[in-house]
Amino acid sequence: GEETESKEEEEKTEEDKEESQEEAASSKTSSSKTSLKEIEVSTGEEGEKVVMQVACKLYQFCPLTKNWIDRGAGNLKLNEKETEEAVTSRIVFRSKAVMKVMLNSKIFASMIINR
């Protein structure tokens, strides 16, 4: 009699342990999920017209070593913004992976570009 009672108690305690572990695991997964709200991301390019877009690599010239340094791959855009006074243009380069702005420069008439 005593052996069967102790076996039944051991089985019950093992079942209770398993149930409590399952409950703990399910409460962890449900409490670890966070609901995120969608937010509107502003790129600063709103209101601009994309004249040209090309996938390319960006390089930076190092005058000390006289070498070109690879800054990464991404998209280069030529954007125009029309206002009542004038049309302004700029080039914007964003990295492919995280869309980080790597180059942002206005284009103006007196710029000198050498090859």
Buried (B, 14 or more C-beta within 10 A) or exposed (E): EEEEEEEEEEEEEEEEEEEEEEEEEEEEEEEEEEEEEEEEEEEEBEEBEEEEEEEEEBEEEEEEEEEEEEBBEBBBBBBBBEEEEEEBBBBBBBBEEEEEEBBEEEEEEEEEEEE
